[in-house]
Amino acid sequence: FRPAVIRDNPRLYLSLAALGVYCMSQQVYMPYLIIYIQRFLGITDYTLLLAGVLIVSSVLSVLAGRPIDRFGKLRCLVPAGILGFAGLVLMYFARGQWFVLAAGIVMLGGGMVISACCNGLIRDYTPAGKAGLFQGIRIVFQVLLPMVTGPYIGVAVIGATGMTYEELGVVKQVPTAEIFLASAAVLVLLAAPVYFLRKQVRRGAAV
């Protein structure tokens, strides 16, 4: 976190910032996802639904490896971000199981590609021989900062809806579809580090 280190490695820290934005966006809805499916959508048997989303999204993210290698991580990050954003918006409208399945695949598939691109960029821009020194910094951006921001955005959105349920005598808030719109709004912030990272790359290529 020394300013001199950040100044010497702008591409690395912009890549970390991009990963941090994606993870923060994910944490807006992820802690409340199962409760949302049960209490808001009324889908009690969600095992096959989640399994389908995870399996298909994982396969799509693996298949995306070849285009990422061909066109570059930074170039693929933009369409992946658009896909993830579209999936979050679709999740806002999704109600039936098949619609939720399709929207979830788009949302999570796009997100996995975003994560792959960001982590690949971080690997590329980590100074040679110093990967271990920067692993703790990566965890700060990937875990610490998103988990102390994203869930609080989610709970603020949930609290504003006024929907509740009772469990073991305790009244709790029902997560509503607005958490996906909030997550999409956070994901838009990904444009900032990607824009400046592309400027850095173009500047380096021109030198």
C-alpha positions as a Python dict, from the first residue, in 0.01 Angstrom:
ca = {
    (1, 'F'): (0, 0, 0),
    (2, 'R'): (299, 233, -20),
    (3, 'P'): (227, 510, -274),
    (4, 'A'): (558, 447, -449),
    (5, 'V'): (467, 81, -509),
    (6, 'I'): (126, 179, -650),
    (7, 'R'): (284, 442, -876),
    (8, 'D'): (534, 187, -1005),
    (9, 'N'): (264, -73, -1077),
    (10, 'P'): (-45, 115, -1204),
    (11, 'R'): (-165, -169, -1427),
    (12, 'L'): (-153, -416, -1141),
    (13, 'Y'): (-353, -195, -906),
    (14, 'L'): (-607, -107, -1173),
    (15, 'S'): (-653, -480, -1235),
    (16, 'L'): (-698, -531, -860),
    (17, 'A'): (-953, -249, -854),
    (18, 'A'): (-1146, -414, -1139),
    (19, 'L'): (-1154, -743, -950),
    (20, 'G'): (-1262, -560, -635),
    (21, 'V'): (-1555, -394, -813),
    (22, 'Y'): (-1674, -726, -955),
    (23, 'C'): (-1649, -901, -617),
    (24, 'M'): (-1829, -613, -444),
    (25, 'S'): (-2108, -638, -701),
    (26, 'Q'): (-2135, -1012, -639),
    (27, 'Q'): (-2150, -966, -263),
    (28, 'V'): (-2455, -738, -295),
    (29, 'Y'): (-2679, -1036, -374),
    (30, 'M'): (-2481, -1353, -299),
    (31, 'P'): (-2531, -1365, 83),
    (32, 'Y'): (-2908, -1342, 34),
    (33, 'L'): (-2950, -1558, -277),
    (34, 'I'): (-3091, -1875, -122),
    (35, 'I'): (-3328, -1681, 106),
    (36, 'Y'): (-3438, -1483, -200),
    (37, 'I'): (-3513, -1802, -393),
    (38, 'Q'): (-3703, -1952, -101),
    (39, 'R'): (-3891, -1654, 38),
    (40, 'F'): (-3941, -1420, -257),
    (41, 'L'): (-3965, -1662, -549),
    (42, 'G'): (-4128, -1936, -343),
    (43, 'I'): (-3900, -2207, -485),
    (44, 'T'): (-3833, -2449, -200),
    (45, 'D'): (-3660, -2723, -398),
    (46, 'Y'): (-3376, -2516, -543),
    (47, 'T'): (-3097, -2777, -548),
    (48, 'L'): (-3130, -2868, -916),
    (49, 'L'): (-3179, -2502, -1008),
    (50, 'L'): (-2855, -2390, -845),
    (51, 'A'): (-2670, -2698, -970),
    (52, 'G'): (-2780, -2624, -1327),
    (53, 'V'): (-2669, -2263, -1304),
    (54, 'L'): (-2330, -2354, -1156),
    (55, 'I'): (-2255, -2638, -1397),
    (56, 'V'): (-2355, -2459, -1717),
    (57, 'S'): (-2186, -2134, -1609),
    (58, 'S'): (-1866, -2322, -1527),
    (59, 'V'): (-1867, -2495, -1866),
    (60, 'L'): (-1921, -2162, -2045),
    (61, 'S'): (-1638, -1999, -1850),
    (62, 'V'): (-1404, -2284, -1949),
    (63, 'L'): (-1507, -2250, -2314),
    (64, 'A'): (-1434, -1877, -2290),
    (65, 'G'): (-1070, -1957, -2223),
    (66, 'R'): (-987, -1988, -2592),
    (67, 'P'): (-1135, -1649, -2694),
    (68, 'I'): (-960, -1490, -2395),
    (69, 'D'): (-627, -1633, -2512),
    (70, 'R'): (-696, -1524, -2870),
    (71, 'F'): (-825, -1170, -2817),
    (72, 'G'): (-668, -1086, -2481),
    (73, 'K'): (-798, -1059, -2127),
    (74, 'L'): (-855, -685, -2132),
    (75, 'R'): (-1047, -694, -2460),
    (76, 'C'): (-1270, -979, -2336),
    (77, 'L'): (-1335, -806, -2004),
    (78, 'V'): (-1573, -552, -2161),
    (79, 'P'): (-1817, -799, -2325),
    (80, 'A'): (-1799, -1018, -2013),
    (81, 'G'): (-1898, -716, -1803),
    (82, 'I'): (-2188, -640, -2037),
    (83, 'L'): (-2301, -1003, -2018),
    (84, 'G'): (-2282, -1005, -1639),
    (85, 'F'): (-2477, -679, -1624),
    (86, 'A'): (-2744, -819, -1857),
    (87, 'G'): (-2773, -1130, -1640),
    (88, 'L'): (-2830, -922, -1327),
    (89, 'V'): (-3102, -720, -1499),
    (90, 'L'): (-3265, -1042, -1622),
    (91, 'M'): (-3259, -1179, -1267),
    (92, 'Y'): (-3462, -877, -1158),
    (93, 'F'): (-3741, -982, -1395),
    (94, 'A'): (-3704, -1361, -1356),
    (95, 'R'): (-3978, -1539, -1159),
    (96, 'G'): (-4034, -1889, -1299),
    (97, 'Q'): (-3771, -2161, -1253),
    (98, 'W'): (-3671, -2176, -1620),
    (99, 'F'): (-3639, -1800, -1646),
    (100, 'V'): (-3433, -1793, -1326),
    (101, 'L'): (-3215, -2075, -1462),
    (102, 'A'): (-3147, -1889, -1789),
    (103, 'A'): (-3090, -1553, -1619),
    (104, 'G'): (-2866, -1714, -1357),
    (105, 'I'): (-2650, -1875, -1625),
    (106, 'V'): (-2604, -1541, -1803),
    (107, 'M'): (-2533, -1362, -1473),
    (108, 'L'): (-2290, -1615, -1327),
    (109, 'G'): (-2133, -1711, -1660),
    (110, 'G'): (-2050, -1348, -1733),
    (111, 'G'): (-1923, -1305, -1380),
    (112, 'M'): (-1691, -1605, -1404),
    (113, 'V'): (-1539, -1469, -1723),
    (114, 'I'): (-1493, -1128, -1556),
    (115, 'S'): (-1315, -1299, -1267),
    (116, 'A'): (-1096, -1503, -1502),
    (117, 'C'): (-994, -1194, -1699),
    (118, 'C'): (-920, -988, -1387),
    (119, 'N'): (-719, -1262, -1217),
    (120, 'G'): (-529, -1323, -1540),
    (121, 'L'): (-444, -953, -1568),
    (122, 'I'): (-330, -949, -1205),
    (123, 'R'): (-102, -1243, -1277),
    (124, 'D'): (37, -1074, -1589),
    (125, 'Y'): (109, -744, -1416),
    (126, 'T'): (251, -882, -1091),
    (127, 'P'): (626, -800, -1079),
    (128, 'A'): (844, -1098, -1162),
    (129, 'G'): (954, -1293, -858),
    (130, 'K'): (717, -1108, -624),
    (131, 'A'): (394, -1300, -665),
    (132, 'G'): (393, -1405, -300),
    (133, 'L'): (430, -1046, -179),
    (134, 'F'): (117, -938, -366),
    (135, 'Q'): (-112, -1229, -272),
    (136, 'G'): (-220, -1054, 46),
    (137, 'I'): (-304, -740, -153),
    (138, 'R'): (-513, -948, -392),
    (139, 'I'): (-711, -1093, -100),
    (140, 'V'): (-778, -741, 28),
    (141, 'F'): (-936, -647, -306),
    (142, 'Q'): (-1103, -982, -370),
    (143, 'V'): (-1237, -1062, -22),
    (144, 'L'): (-1194, -795, 246),
    (145, 'L'): (-1318, -482, 69),
    (146, 'P'): (-1608, -653, -114),
    (147, 'M'): (-1730, -826, 202),
    (148, 'V'): (-1738, -504, 406),
    (149, 'T'): (-1922, -314, 133),
    (150, 'G'): (-2137, -542, -85),
    (151, 'P'): (-2352, -707, 185),
    (152, 'Y'): (-2429, -370, 344),
    (153, 'I'): (-2550, -237, 9),
    (154, 'G'): (-2767, -545, -22),
    (155, 'V'): (-2915, -516, 326),
    (156, 'A'): (-2986, -145, 272),
    (157, 'V'): (-3182, -231, -43),
    (158, 'I'): (-3366, -515, 129),
    (159, 'G'): (-3459, -298, 428),
    (160, 'A'): (-3619, -39, 202),
    (161, 'T'): (-3870, -286, 55),
    (162, 'G'): (-4060, -351, 379),
    (163, 'M'): (-4119, -722, 310),
    (164, 'T'): (-4066, -949, 611),
    (165, 'Y'): (-4104, -1310, 724),
    (166, 'E'): (-4093, -1478, 1064),
    (167, 'E'): (-3847, -1752, 1150),
    (168, 'L'): (-3825, -1905, 1497),
    (169, 'G'): (-4012, -1608, 1638),
    (170, 'V'): (-3778, -1354, 1479),
    (171, 'V'): (-3902, -1113, 1212),
    (172, 'K'): (-3654, -1090, 924),
    (173, 'Q'): (-3635, -897, 598),
    (174, 'V'): (-3720, -1074, 273),
    (175, 'P'): (-3457, -1019, 2),
    (176, 'T'): (-3629, -881, -307),
    (177, 'A'): (-3534, -857, -673),
    (178, 'E'): (-3397, -505, -622),
    (179, 'I'): (-3072, -658, -493),
    (180, 'F'): (-2989, -756, -851),
    (181, 'L'): (-3043, -403, -978),
    (182, 'A'): (-2818, -275, -698),
    (183, 'S'): (-2557, -534, -794),
    (184, 'A'): (-2582, -425, -1158),
    (185, 'A'): (-2537, -61, -1055),
    (186, 'V'): (-2218, -151, -867),
    (187, 'L'): (-2092, -353, -1164),
    (188, 'V'): (-2117, -41, -1384),
    (189, 'L'): (-1826, 97, -1178),
    (190, 'L'): (-1609, -165, -1348),
    (191, 'A'): (-1593, 72, -1644),
    (192, 'A'): (-1363, 310, -1452),
    (193, 'P'): (-1064, 78, -1383),
    (194, 'V'): (-1104, -84, -1726),
    (195, 'Y'): (-1096, 257, -1897),
    (196, 'F'): (-780, 369, -1716),
    (197, 'L'): (-618, 28, -1760),
    (198, 'R'): (-673, 47, -2135),
    (199, 'K'): (-518, 394, -2135),
    (200, 'Q'): (-217, 258, -1949),
    (201, 'V'): (-178, -28, -2196),
    (202, 'R'): (-207, 205, -2498),
    (203, 'R'): (43, 443, -2340),
    (204, 'G'): (287, 155, -2285),
    (205, 'A'): (246, 35, -2643),
    (206, 'A'): (318, 384, -2776),
    (207, 'V'): (644, 417, -2584),
}
